[in-house]
Each structure stands twice: as structure tokens, then as C-alpha cells.
């Protein structure tokens, strides 16, 4: 199993935060389109990315 350096963990956390922000932008579009299922999936994915980023930062 590979172990990551602090710098690598911080890069992972940064990328996951970027993904979460992108999903938040798409979420606004989904709200306007009134697609409830799409909105639910985007909210879950955004939350997962945000939690993963927090975990990566904690591991750093």
C-alpha cells in the first residue's frame, strides 16, 4: 500500500475542494432546471467530495 507525503495529501485535498466547488456551481443550474433527481445526486457528490477533502487535509 502506498503512503502519501504531506504535500501530496494537501494537493489531493485542494483538488477535492475544487471538485466540490464545481459541483456547487452545477447545483445552481440543477435548481434552475427543476431536476430533483439530478440535484439530489449533485448534493451527495458535493458532500462526498467535501468530506474526502477534509479527511485528506486531516491526513496531511
C-alpha positions, 0 to 999 in steps of 0.5 A: 500500500502506498503512503502519501507525503504531506504535500501530496495529501494537501494537493489531493485535498485542494483538488477535492475542494475544487471538485466540490466547488464545481459541483456547487456551481452545477447545483445552481443550474440543477435548481434552475432546471427543476431536476430533483433527481439530478440535484439530489445526486449533485448534493451527495457528490458535493458532500462526498467530495467535501468530506474526502477533502477534509479527511485528506487535509486531516491526513496531511 
